[in-house]
């Protein structure tokens, strides 16, 4: 498994993700009004950022 795949798999199993893990997995950090920041991963899933 590649490093990106490992981070993505770990991110998907976790409820929250940190900014560094998001960008390391190729994700994009986005903000949502009144909901804080989220990481959108390449597979289309989103995780709240802690």
N, C-alpha and C positions, 0 to 999 in steps of 0.2 A: 504494500500500500504506500502511495506517495505521501509526503509530508502534508500536502494540501488535503488529500483524502482523509488522513488521520485527524487533522484539525476539523474538517467538515463533519466527520463522523462524531467526534467528541462534541462539537457545537450542537449537533442535532439531538444528542442525548441529554444535553444540559438545558435548563430553563433559561439561563442567562449566559451571555458571552461578553468578553471584554473587547475593547476596540482593537487591540493588537491581534487577538485571535481572529477577529472578523476580517481584518485586512490581510492577514496571513493566509486565510482560506479563500482569498479572492473575492470577498464580500464587499458590499458597499454600505456605508453608514448613511442612514437617512433619519430625518426627524419627522415626528407626527405631532400635530397640535395636541397639546394636553396629555400626550402619552410618552413623551421623552424620545430617546434615540433608539433606533432599531438597526440591526444588521440584516441586510438582504443577501443571502448566500447565492452562489451560482446555480444551485438546484431549485431556486425559487422560494425556499423557506425563509422565514424571518425569525429573528431572536431578539428579545430586548437586550440592550446593552447595560451592563452594570458599571 
